[in-house]
Amino acid sequence: MLAFLGTVAAGAFGATIGYGLVDIGCEGDCDVAKIVGMVVGAVVATVGVGVVAVLVLRAMSEWRRPRAEASGPLPDEPR
């Protein structure tokens, strides 16, 4: 759930940054450019945070996985 909320927040922040960059650099009628900046910023930020979230979730799942070569029961398993 936290990974999902993190990607959503990153998309919102990326859209804000994309809008701001286009707003600063553009003069005149820039409505379409601002929208494109928002979409590109949101997509780039969401994909970046999504990749990091997937890597973190995979690392956590491997860290908690019991080792096959361990002899005997694990400390938290009943004997």
C-alpha positions in Angstrom: 0.0 0.0 0.0 2.8 2.4 0.8 4.5 1.7 -2.5 1.3 2.6 -4.3 0.8 5.7 -2.4 4.4 6.7 -3.0 4.0 6.3 -6.7 0.8 8.4 -6.7 2.5 11.1 -4.6 5.5 11.1 -7.0 3.2 11.5 -9.9 1.6 14.5 -8.3 5.0 16.1 -7.5 6.3 15.3 -11.0 3.3 17.0 -12.6 3.9 20.0 -10.4 7.6 20.2 -11.4 6.8 19.7 -15.1 4.2 22.4 -15.0 6.6 24.8 -13.2 9.5 24.2 -15.6 7.3 24.9 -18.6 5.7 27.9 -16.9 9.1 29.5 -16.2 10.6 28.8 -19.7 7.6 29.6 -21.9 6.3 33.0 -23.0 2.9 33.8 -24.6 0.2 31.2 -25.0 1.6 28.0 -23.4 -1.5 26.2 -22.3 -0.8 23.0 -24.4 2.9 23.1 -23.4 2.0 23.3 -19.7 -0.3 20.3 -20.0 2.4 18.3 -21.9 4.9 19.3 -19.2 2.6 18.1 -16.5 2.0 14.8 -18.2 5.6 14.1 -19.0 6.7 15.1 -15.4 4.1 12.9 -13.9 4.9 9.9 -16.0 8.7 10.2 -15.5 8.3 10.6 -11.7 5.8 7.7 -11.4 7.9 5.3 -13.5 11.0 6.2 -11.5 9.5 5.7 -8.1 7.6 2.6 -9.3 10.9 1.0 -10.3 12.4 1.8 -7.0 9.3 0.5 -5.2 9.4 -2.8 -7.1 13.1 -3.3 -6.3 12.5 -2.6 -2.6 9.6 -5.0 -2.5 11.6 -7.7 -4.2 14.5 -7.3 -1.8 12.2 -7.5 1.2 10.6 -10.7 -0.1 14.0 -12.3 -0.7 15.2 -11.2 2.7 12.3 -12.9 4.5 12.5 -16.1 2.4 13.9 -19.0 4.4 17.1 -20.5 3.0 16.9 -24.0 1.5 20.4 -25.0 2.7 19.7 -24.2 6.3 19.9 -27.3 8.5 17.0 -27.8 11.0 14.1 -25.6 11.6 14.3 -21.8 11.6 14.3 -20.1 15.0 10.7 -18.9 14.6 9.3 -22.3 13.6 7.9 -24.8 16.1 10.1 -27.9 16.6 
